[in-house]
């Protein structure tokens, strides 16, 4: 049996940040990772014949100085600054995102634009009180017609469910701070070619114009973190899947059993466990079975796959990615990896596009043969008008299970029940990160949960309520305009709490 002070499940941003912080403080740490080759979780960078691609797209920005400082500490010489360029594809036309007012008016037409403004006015006059669903929340903010054009189709592709089934928590968390007034003002500024000062911290953070990015993808950050962790004495063990964990209350000791892909089994003992594994998997591995097991089984996840098409493109394509708000194709978003970093494409002339399809593990898309998925990708990229099928010379498919924790109407209560039991029965079991907390947070939020969890472990008491990261902090999906803004912004200081008295409101 191998022994460590702290055992970390998952080598993604949250798990590696926790382990790195603890190892710097001299603590003995073991990290296990299910993937046989890549660290970084959903923030890994996949290498296919020298072509590098990001799983989902990860801009590096944060309003937390601590997070930015850690990025610079781990990867001091390999960041580049990139312009943020993205568009929306809707009914055969491309819209700049963030919107340019005159372009949007031209594309929508006078009648449609007028109808959007009337719909917005109606929503403000007669808002849905205490909105509970994503549909109701967005309708209140933007009006029914803008909801249908710029939110409904893409959101339902992502989640595989009606916007009337998605909790309003999702909208409040991910697009909070962006109003129609702010979007119009920003769109007019862009249409007139007026640039905002980079030093300005004003305005919604969804309207960023640049970001930092590791020159060879986000996986570069986490590969460096793993190497530095090992240099400090930590252990990172790949190809290990959690099978069983048991807690000896009398000895305050955890026993962890893992299995490798070759069928080999290993047993570990640790004083504390930090888990970034999906809550459903973690609770299922606990023995004896916790009372909240049924609640854990109710938690849902959305998966996705990327069809990568490599070839030549006759048209200029400066976008980082394009949102596909078109019901006639299944693809939800298209990544252009060269625009993330020129070093993602080895020959510097090829175009490498990633077509993202959102699905559920085991459904028709997920289970389809790679050849069929590539054929689908070629047909749909041609329909959108970004690349001709005959110009595609190579392709591959990458699947990502449990990419997104689902915010259905029951998730909040299920998570609250699980948290309550874990806090009372297993005080040395700590949850971090997106899947570890069933919270659709960004990479820097996940890192912050790891940093604060490490601080709690080192202090031997609950100094910080990690569950307030991404809730109390005013923060949205698009974040600040790169690390320069982050260094000038206020610190993200989660609420300090007394041990055993964290707020269980989800």
C-alpha positions as CSV (number, residue, x, y, z in Angstrom):
1,X,0.0,0.0,0.0
2,X,1.3,3.4,-1.0
3,X,0.9,6.2,1.6
4,X,0.6,10.0,1.2
5,X,-0.6,12.9,3.3
6,X,-3.0,14.2,0.6
7,X,-4.5,12.2,-2.3
8,X,-5.9,14.2,-5.2
9,X,-8.3,12.6,-7.7
10,X,-8.0,14.2,-11.2
11,X,-5.1,16.0,-12.9
12,X,-7.2,18.9,-14.3
13,X,-6.8,22.6,-13.4
14,X,-8.4,22.2,-10.0
15,X,-6.6,19.0,-9.0
16,X,-3.2,20.1,-10.2
17,X,-3.5,23.5,-8.7
18,X,-4.4,22.0,-5.3
19,X,-1.5,19.5,-5.5
20,X,1.0,22.1,-6.7
21,X,0.1,24.5,-3.9
22,X,0.3,21.8,-1.2
23,X,3.6,20.5,-2.6
24,X,5.1,24.0,-2.5
25,X,4.3,24.0,1.2
26,X,6.2,20.7,1.7
27,X,3.2,18.4,1.9
28,X,3.3,14.9,0.5
29,X,0.8,14.6,-2.4
30,X,-0.3,11.9,-4.8
31,X,-2.4,12.8,-7.9
32,X,-4.2,10.1,-10.0
33,X,-5.5,10.7,-13.5
34,X,-7.8,8.5,-15.5
35,X,-6.3,9.5,-18.9
36,X,-3.3,7.4,-19.9
37,X,-1.5,10.2,-21.6
38,X,-2.8,13.7,-21.0
39,X,-3.0,15.9,-17.9
40,X,-5.3,18.9,-17.9
41,X,-8.7,17.3,-18.1
42,X,-10.9,19.3,-20.4
43,X,-8.1,21.9,-20.5
44,X,-5.7,19.4,-22.1
45,X,-4.2,19.9,-25.6
46,X,-4.5,16.9,-27.9
47,X,-1.7,16.2,-30.5
48,X,-2.7,14.6,-33.8
49,X,0.2,14.2,-36.2
50,X,1.7,17.5,-35.0
51,X,-1.7,19.4,-35.1
52,X,-2.6,20.6,-31.7
53,X,-6.2,21.3,-30.6
54,X,-7.9,22.6,-27.5
55,X,-10.9,20.7,-26.1
56,X,-13.5,23.4,-26.1
57,X,-11.4,26.6,-26.2
58,X,-9.7,28.0,-23.1
59,X,-8.8,31.7,-23.0
60,X,-6.5,32.7,-20.2
61,X,-7.9,35.6,-18.3
62,X,-8.9,36.2,-14.6
63,X,-9.9,38.9,-12.2
64,X,-7.9,37.1,-9.6
65,X,-4.3,38.3,-9.2
66,X,-3.4,35.0,-7.4
67,X,-4.5,33.0,-10.4
68,X,-2.6,35.2,-12.9
69,X,0.5,35.0,-10.7
70,X,0.3,31.2,-10.6
71,X,0.0,31.1,-14.4
72,X,3.1,33.2,-14.8
73,X,4.9,31.1,-12.2
74,X,4.2,27.8,-13.9
75,X,4.6,29.0,-17.5
76,X,6.7,32.2,-17.4
77,X,7.9,32.4,-20.9
78,X,5.3,30.8,-23.2
79,X,2.2,33.1,-23.2
80,X,1.2,35.0,-26.3
81,X,-1.5,37.7,-26.5
82,X,-4.3,36.9,-29.0
83,X,-7.1,39.0,-30.3
84,X,-10.6,37.7,-29.5
85,X,-12.6,37.2,-32.7
86,X,-15.8,35.3,-32.8
87,X,-19.0,35.3,-34.8
88,X,-22.5,33.9,-34.8
89,X,-23.9,32.0,-37.8
90,X,-27.6,32.5,-38.1
91,X,-29.8,31.8,-41.1
92,X,-27.0,31.9,-43.6
93,X,-25.4,35.1,-42.3
94,X,-22.5,35.8,-40.0
95,X,-22.8,38.3,-37.0
96,X,-19.8,39.6,-35.2
97,X,-19.8,38.6,-31.5
98,X,-19.9,40.8,-29.6
99,X,-22.4,42.4,-31.9
100,X,-21.7,45.4,-34.2
101,X,-24.9,47.4,-34.1
102,X,-25.0,48.4,-37.8
103,X,-24.0,45.0,-39.0
104,X,-26.7,43.3,-36.9
105,X,-29.4,45.8,-38.1
106,X,-28.4,45.2,-41.7
107,X,-28.4,41.4,-41.3
108,X,-31.7,41.2,-39.4
109,X,-33.5,43.8,-41.5
110,X,-35.5,46.8,-40.3
111,X,-38.7,44.9,-39.5
112,X,-36.9,42.2,-37.5
113,X,-34.8,44.7,-35.6
114,X,-38.0,46.8,-34.8
115,X,-39.7,43.7,-33.6
116,X,-36.8,42.9,-31.4
117,X,-36.9,46.3,-29.7
118,X,-40.7,46.1,-29.3
119,X,-40.3,42.6,-27.7
120,X,-37.6,44.0,-25.4
121,X,-39.9,46.8,-24.3
122,X,-42.7,44.3,-23.7
123,X,-40.5,42.2,-21.5
124,X,-39.5,45.2,-19.4
125,X,-43.1,46.3,-19.0
126,X,-44.3,42.8,-18.1
127,X,-41.4,40.8,-16.7
128,X,-41.7,37.3,-15.4
129,X,-41.5,37.6,-11.6
130,X,-38.8,35.5,-9.9
131,X,-37.7,33.7,-13.1
132,X,-37.0,30.0,-12.5
133,X,-35.9,28.9,-16.0
134,X,-33.2,30.0,-18.5
135,X,-36.0,31.0,-20.9
136,X,-37.6,33.3,-18.3
137,X,-34.4,34.9,-17.2
138,X,-33.1,35.7,-20.7
139,X,-36.6,36.8,-21.8
140,X,-36.6,39.4,-19.0
141,X,-33.2,40.7,-19.9
142,X,-33.5,40.8,-23.7
143,X,-37.0,40.1,-24.8
144,X,-38.6,37.1,-26.4
145,X,-37.5,37.7,-29.9
146,X,-33.8,38.2,-29.1
147,X,-34.0,35.1,-26.9
148,X,-35.2,33.1,-29.9
149,X,-32.6,34.5,-32.2
150,X,-29.4,34.6,-30.1
151,X,-30.0,32.2,-27.2
152,X,-32.5,29.4,-27.7
153,X,-31.1,27.3,-30.6
154,X,-27.4,27.3,-29.4
155,X,-28.3,26.7,-25.7
156,X,-30.6,23.8,-26.6
157,X,-27.8,22.3,-28.7
158,X,-25.4,22.5,-25.8
159,X,-27.7,21.0,-23.2
160,X,-29.9,18.7,-25.2
161,X,-33.0,20.0,-23.4
162,X,-35.5,22.8,-23.6
163,X,-34.6,26.2,-22.2
164,X,-37.7,25.8,-20.1
165,X,-36.0,22.9,-18.3
166,X,-32.7,24.7,-17.6
167,X,-32.4,26.5,-14.3
168,X,-32.2,30.3,-14.3
169,X,-29.0,29.8,-12.2
170,X,-27.2,29.0,-15.5
171,X,-28.1,32.3,-17.0
172,X,-27.4,34.3,-13.9
173,X,-24.0,32.7,-13.5
174,X,-22.8,32.7,-17.1
175,X,-24.3,35.9,-18.7
176,X,-24.8,38.1,-15.6
177,X,-23.8,41.7,-16.1
178,X,-24.6,41.8,-19.8
179,X,-27.7,43.9,-20.6
180,X,-29.3,44.9,-23.9
181,X,-28.3,48.5,-23.2
182,X,-24.6,47.5,-22.6
183,X,-24.6,45.3,-25.7
184,X,-26.1,48.1,-27.9
185,X,-23.6,50.7,-26.5
186,X,-20.7,48.3,-27.2
187,X,-22.1,47.4,-30.6
188,X,-22.3,51.1,-31.6
189,X,-18.7,51.7,-30.4
190,X,-17.5,48.7,-32.4
191,X,-19.5,49.8,-35.5
192,X,-17.9,53.3,-35.3
193,X,-14.4,51.8,-34.8
194,X,-13.9,53.2,-31.4
195,X,-11.7,51.2,-29.1
196,X,-12.1,51.0,-25.4
197,X,-9.0,51.7,-23.3
198,X,-7.3,48.5,-22.3
199,X,-6.9,49.9,-18.8
200,X,-10.6,50.4,-18.3
201,X,-12.3,48.0,-16.0
202,X,-15.7,49.3,-17.0
203,X,-18.4,47.4,-18.9
204,X,-19.5,43.8,-19.1
205,X,-16.8,41.3,-19.2
206,X,-18.5,39.4,-22.0
207,X,-17.2,42.1,-24.3
208,X,-13.5,41.4,-24.1
209,X,-11.2,42.0,-27.1
210,X,-8.0,40.1,-26.3
211,X,-6.7,37.3,-24.1
212,X,-3.5,35.4,-23.3
213,X,-2.9,31.9,-24.4
214,X,-0.1,29.4,-24.1
215,X,1.7,29.2,-27.5
216,X,1.1,25.4,-27.8
217,X,-2.3,25.3,-26.1
218,X,-3.6,25.1,-22.5
219,X,-2.2,21.6,-22.0
220,X,1.2,23.2,-22.0
221,X,0.3,24.9,-18.7
222,X,-0.8,21.6,-17.1
223,X,2.1,19.6,-18.4
224,X,4.4,22.1,-16.9
225,X,2.5,22.1,-13.6
226,X,2.7,18.3,-13.4
227,X,6.5,18.4,-14.1
228,X,7.1,21.0,-11.4
229,X,4.9,19.2,-9.0
230,X,7.0,16.0,-9.5
231,X,10.2,18.1,-9.1
232,X,8.9,19.1,-5.6
233,X,8.4,15.5,-4.6
234,X,4.7,15.0,-5.6
235,X,3.6,12.0,-7.6
236,X,1.4,12.1,-10.7
237,X,0.1,8.6,-11.6
238,X,-1.6,8.3,-15.0
239,X,-4.1,5.6,-16.2
240,X,-5.6,5.2,-12.8
241,X,-9.4,5.1,-12.4
242,X,-11.0,5.5,-8.9
243,X,-12.8,2.3,-7.9
244,X,-13.4,2.6,-4.2
245,X,-12.7,4.9,-1.2
246,X,-13.4,4.1,2.4
247,X,-13.0,6.3,5.5
248,X,-11.8,4.9,8.9
249,X,-13.3,7.5,11.3
250,X,-11.4,6.2,14.3
251,X,-8.0,6.5,12.6
252,X,-9.1,9.5,10.4
253,X,-7.6,7.7,7.5
254,X,-8.7,7.1,3.9
255,X,-8.2,3.9,1.9
256,X,-8.3,4.4,-1.9
257,X,-8.5,1.6,-4.5
258,X,-7.8,2.3,-8.1
259,X,-7.6,0.2,-11.3
260,X,-5.4,0.6,-14.3
261,X,-6.5,-0.1,-17.9
262,X,-4.4,-3.4,-17.9
263,X,-6.5,-4.6,-15.0
264,X,-3.9,-4.0,-12.3
265,X,-5.1,-2.7,-9.0
266,X,-3.4,-0.4,-6.4
267,X,-4.3,0.6,-2.9
268,X,-3.4,3.9,-1.2
269,X,-3.8,5.4,2.2
270,X,-4.1,9.2,2.8
271,X,-5.1,11.6,5.6
272,X,-7.1,13.8,3.2
273,X,-8.7,13.5,-0.2
274,X,-9.2,16.2,-2.7
275,X,-11.6,15.2,-5.5
276,X,-12.2,16.9,-8.9
277,X,-14.0,13.8,-10.2
278,X,-17.6,14.0,-11.1
279,X,-19.7,14.0,-7.9
280,X,-21.8,11.1,-9.2
281,X,-18.6,8.9,-9.7
282,X,-17.1,9.9,-6.3
283,X,-20.2,9.2,-4.3
284,X,-20.7,5.9,-6.1
285,X,-17.2,4.9,-5.0
286,X,-17.7,5.7,-1.3
287,X,-18.2,2.7,1.0
288,X,-20.3,2.2,2.9
289,X,-22.7,3.9,0.5
290,X,-23.7,7.3,1.7
291,X,-27.3,8.3,2.3
292,X,-27.0,10.9,-0.5
293,X,-26.2,8.3,-3.1
294,X,-29.6,8.6,-4.7
295,X,-29.2,12.3,-5.0
296,X,-25.8,11.8,-6.6
297,X,-27.3,9.4,-9.2
298,X,-29.7,12.2,-10.2
299,X,-27.0,14.5,-11.3
300,X,-26.7,14.8,-15.0
301,X,-23.9,15.6,-17.4
302,X,-23.6,16.8,-21.0
303,X,-20.8,15.3,-23.2
304,X,-19.4,16.5,-26.5
305,X,-17.1,15.4,-29.3
306,X,-15.0,17.4,-31.7
307,X,-14.6,16.5,-35.3
308,X,-11.3,17.9,-36.4
309,X,-11.0,18.7,-40.1
310,X,-7.5,19.5,-41.6
311,X,-7.0,20.9,-45.0
312,X,-6.9,24.2,-47.0
313,X,-9.4,27.0,-46.8
314,X,-9.8,29.4,-49.7
315,X,-11.4,32.1,-47.6
316,X,-9.8,34.1,-44.8
317,X,-11.0,32.8,-41.5
318,X,-9.7,35.0,-38.6
319,X,-12.2,33.8,-36.0
320,X,-11.2,31.9,-32.8
321,X,-14.6,30.2,-33.0
322,X,-18.0,30.6,-34.5
323,X,-21.3,29.9,-32.7
324,X,-23.7,28.0,-34.9
325,X,-27.3,29.3,-34.2
326,X,-28.7,27.4,-37.1
327,X,-31.3,24.6,-36.7
328,X,-30.5,22.9,-40.0
329,X,-27.1,21.6,-38.8
330,X,-26.2,19.7,-35.7
331,X,-22.8,21.3,-35.1
332,X,-22.9,23.8,-32.2
333,X,-19.6,25.6,-32.5
334,X,-16.6,25.7,-34.8
335,X,-13.1,26.3,-33.4
336,X,-10.3,27.7,-35.7
337,X,-7.1,26.5,-34.0
338,X,-4.7,28.6,-36.0
339,X,-6.4,31.7,-34.6
340,X,-5.8,30.5,-31.1
341,X,-2.1,30.2,-31.8
342,X,-0.1,29.8,-35.0
343,X,1.9,27.1,-33.3
344,X,-1.2,24.9,-33.1
345,X,-0.7,24.2,-36.9
346,X,2.7,22.6,-37.7
347,X,3.0,23.6,-41.4
348,X,1.7,27.1,-40.9
349,X,-0.4,26.9,-44.1
350,X,-3.1,24.3,-43.3
351,X,-6.5,25.2,-41.8
352,X,-7.5,23.1,-38.8
353,X,-11.1,23.4,-37.7
354,X,-12.8,21.7,-34.7
355,X,-16.5,21.1,-35.1
356,X,-18.1,20.6,-31.7
357,X,-21.1,18.4,-31.3
358,X,-22.9,18.3,-28.0
359,X,-24.4,14.9,-27.0
360,X,-25.0,12.4,-24.2
361,X,-22.6,9.6,-23.6
362,X,-24.0,6.5,-25.4
363,X,-26.5,8.4,-27.7
364,X,-26.4,8.2,-31.5
365,X,-23.8,10.9,-32.0
366,X,-21.5,9.7,-29.2
367,X,-21.6,6.1,-30.5
368,X,-21.3,6.9,-34.2
369,X,-18.3,5.6,-36.1
370,X,-15.5,8.1,-36.6
371,X,-15.9,7.8,-40.4
372,X,-19.6,8.7,-40.2
373,X,-18.8,11.7,-37.9
374,X,-16.1,13.0,-40.3
375,X,-18.6,12.7,-43.2
376,X,-21.2,14.6,-41.2
377,X,-18.6,17.3,-40.3
378,X,-17.6,17.7,-44.0
379,X,-21.2,18.1,-45.1
380,X,-22.0,20.6,-42.4
381,X,-18.9,22.7,-42.7
382,X,-19.7,23.0,-46.4
383,X,-23.3,24.1,-45.7
384,X,-22.0,26.8,-43.4
385,X,-19.5,27.8,-46.0
386,X,-16.3,27.6,-44.2
387,X,-14.5,24.8,-46.1
388,X,-15.2,22.6,-49.1
389,X,-15.3,18.8,-48.5
390,X,-12.8,18.2,-51.2
391,X,-10.3,20.5,-49.4
392,X,-10.2,18.3,-46.3
393,X,-7.2,16.0,-46.5
394,X,-7.2,14.5,-43.0
395,X,-9.5,14.3,-40.0
396,X,-10.0,12.8,-36.5
397,X,-12.5,12.7,-33.7
398,X,-12.0,13.4,-30.0
399,X,-14.7,12.6,-27.4
400,X,-15.0,14.3,-24.1
401,X,-17.3,12.7,-21.5
402,X,-18.9,14.8,-18.7
403,X,-17.8,18.1,-20.2
404,X,-20.7,20.1,-18.6
405,X,-22.6,19.6,-15.3
406,X,-26.3,20.0,-16.1
407,X,-28.3,22.7,-14.3
408,X,-31.7,21.1,-14.3
409,X,-34.5,22.1,-11.9
410,X,-33.3,19.5,-9.3
411,X,-29.5,19.9,-9.4
412,X,-29.4,22.6,-6.7
413,X,-31.2,20.5,-4.1
414,X,-29.2,17.4,-5.0
415,X,-25.9,19.1,-4.6
416,X,-27.0,20.7,-1.3
417,X,-28.0,17.3,0.2
418,X,-24.6,15.8,-0.9
419,X,-22.6,18.7,0.5
420,X,-24.4,18.5,3.9
421,X,-23.7,14.8,4.3
422,X,-20.0,15.1,3.2
423,X,-19.4,18.0,5.5
424,X,-20.8,16.1,8.5
425,X,-19.5,12.6,7.9
426,X,-16.3,13.2,5.9
427,X,-14.6,16.5,6.9
428,X,-11.4,15.5,5.2
429,X,-12.9,15.0,1.8
430,X,-12.7,18.2,-0.3
431,X,-14.5,18.9,-3.5
432,X,-12.9,21.2,-6.1
433,X,-13.4,22.2,-9.8
434,X,-16.2,22.0,-12.3
435,X,-17.3,18.4,-12.0
436,X,-16.0,18.0,-8.5
437,X,-18.5,20.6,-7.4
438,X,-21.1,20.2,-10.2
439,X,-20.5,23.8,-11.1
440,X,-20.0,25.1,-14.6
441,X,-17.1,27.3,-13.7
442,X,-14.2,28.6,-15.8
443,X,-10.6,27.4,-15.7
444,X,-9.6,30.2,-13.3
445,X,-12.6,29.5,-11.1
446,X,-11.6,25.9,-10.9
447,X,-8.0,26.9,-10.0
448,X,-9.2,29.2,-7.3
449,X,-11.2,26.4,-5.7
450,X,-8.0,24.4,-5.6
451,X,-5.9,27.2,-4.2
452,X,-8.4,27.9,-1.4
453,X,-8.9,24.2,-0.6
454,X,-5.1,23.9,-0.2
455,X,-5.1,27.0,2.1
456,X,-7.8,25.3,4.2
457,X,-5.9,22.0,4.4
458,X,-2.6,23.8,5.3
459,X,-4.5,25.8,8.0
460,X,-6.2,22.7,9.4
461,X,-9.5,24.6,9.4
462,X,-12.1,26.1,7.0
463,X,-10.8,29.5,6.3
464,X,-12.5,29.9,3.0
465,X,-15.9,28.9,1.6
466,X,-14.8,27.6,-1.8
467,X,-18.4,27.3,-2.8
468,X,-18.7,31.0,-3.1
469,X,-16.1,31.1,-5.9
470,X,-18.1,31.9,-9.0
471,X,-21.2,32.9,-7.0
472,X,-20.4,36.0,-4.9
473,X,-17.8,37.1,-7.4
474,X,-19.2,39.3,-10.2
475,X,-17.9,37.2,-13.1
476,X,-19.2,36.0,-16.5
477,X,-18.3,33.5,-19.2
478,X,-16.1,35.8,-21.2
479,X,-14.2,37.3,-18.3
480,X,-11.8,40.2,-18.2
481,X,-9.8,41.5,-21.2
482,X,-6.7,39.4,-20.6
483,X,-4.1,39.2,-17.8
484,X,-3.3,42.9,-17.9
485,X,-6.8,43.7,-16.7
486,X,-6.6,41.0,-14.2
487,X,-3.4,42.4,-12.6
488,X,-5.2,45.8,-12.2
489,X,-8.5,44.4,-10.9
490,X,-9.7,43.8,-7.4
491,X,-8.8,40.5,-5.8
492,X,-11.3,37.7,-5.7
493,X,-11.7,37.2,-2.0
494,X,-14.1,34.4,-1.2
495,X,-16.0,34.6,2.0
496,X,-14.1,33.6,5.1
497,X,-16.1,31.2,7.2
498,X,-15.9,29.4,10.5
499,X,-15.2,25.7,10.3
500,X,-18.3,23.7,9.9
501,X,-20.5,26.7,9.2
502,X,-20.4,27.1,5.4
503,X,-23.5,28.2,3.6
504,X,-25.2,25.3,1.9
505,X,-27.3,27.4,-0.4
506,X,-26.5,26.2,-3.9
